[in-house]
Amino acid sequence: MTLADLKSALSSISGFDKKVAYRAFPVGAAPELPFICYLDTSTDNLFADNEVYVVIYGVDVELYTQYKDQKSESLIEACLNDLGIAWQKSDEYIDDQSMYEVIYSFNIQQIYQPTTTT
């Protein structure tokens, strides 16, 4: 799975078409709540013969809502489950933004295919 595949899957969730962005929406262009941001936070790669063999991305999917939104959480969880992703969830209230943030953390991996330069 790639990050583009993940974005496509998240965008297909009912109510989230055009409400999914990598890391953040441009300033002044965020849609109305709820919306989703996703980002790769780190890598923990698998090596073979002194080269990267499998890239393992640490990924966060962040749901932003005005109120605790169990329906949106359930939709995201069903999407991740359908993709076969084992996830962990945490949440917090962002006082200065007056919104909730629910964070789904997990790993995705793909075989490394370096680009060739000539």
N, C-alpha and C positions, 0 to 999 in steps of 0.2 A: 504494500500500500504506500502511496505517496501522499504528500501534503495536499496536492491537487485533488486526489481521490477523496481525502478527508473533507476538504472544502465542498466538493460536489455533494457528498453524502449529507453534510450538515445543512447545506442550502436546500436540500430536498425535503427537510423536515417541515411539516405544515406550519405556516405562519412565519417562516424564516427565509423565504426567498428574498434576496437582495438585503438580507440583514446579517450577513456573515462576512467577516473581514480578517485578514492576517494582522495580528497584533493589535491594531486600532483602526478606527475610521479616521479619515482626514479631519482636521479641526473644522468644526462647523458642519460636517457632513454626516454625523452619526444619525441613524434612523431613530424613530421612537422606540422606547423600551417595549418589549424585551429585544435584545440582540445578542449575537454570539461573536466572540473573537477567539482565534486559535493561534498558537505559536509553538515553534520548536524551541525548547529551553536549553537543550544540551544534547550531546551525543555520548554514547558509551559503546564504542564500536568493537566489533569482533575482528581479530587480525589473523592472517594466515601468511606464512612465508614473508613476514615483515611488511605486509601491505594490508590496507583495509580491505576486508572481505565482505562484511555485512555492516551497514550503517544502522545503528539503533538510535533513533531519535527519542528524546524525552519530549513529550507533547503535553500542553495544557489547552483545554477547551474551556473558555470562560463564558458563562451565561450572566448577563446583566439584566436585572429586573427592578421594577419600582417596589414591588411587594414580593414576599416569598411566593414563588410560582411553581407549585408542585406539578402542574400540568406540563409546563415547558421542561422541567427537569425530567419528568417521565418520558417525554418525547426524545430528549437527547440520550437518555440512558437506553431506550429501546434501539435507537440508531446505533450507538456504540456496541450494544449487545449483538445486533444483527451483523455488524462488521467483524464480530469475533474478538472484540477488544476488551481486555480485562482492565478495568479502571478503578481509581480511588477518587473520592469526592470530599471536598471541603467547602465551607462557605464563610462569608463574612459580610458585615454591613459597612459600606464606605460612607462615613459621616459627611465628608465635604462634598460628596456627589449625590447624597441622599438616594442611594441605590444599594441593592444587594448584588453580590458577586458569588456565583457558585463555580468552583473550579474542578474540572475533571482532569486528572493526571494519569498518563499511561505512556507506554512505549509503542512505537511502530518501527518496523525494520524492513530494509530492502537490501538486496544484493548491490554492492557498490559497482558501478560501471563508470570508470573514469572517462572524461572527454579527452579526445586526442587532439593535439595541436600540431600543426605542420608549418 
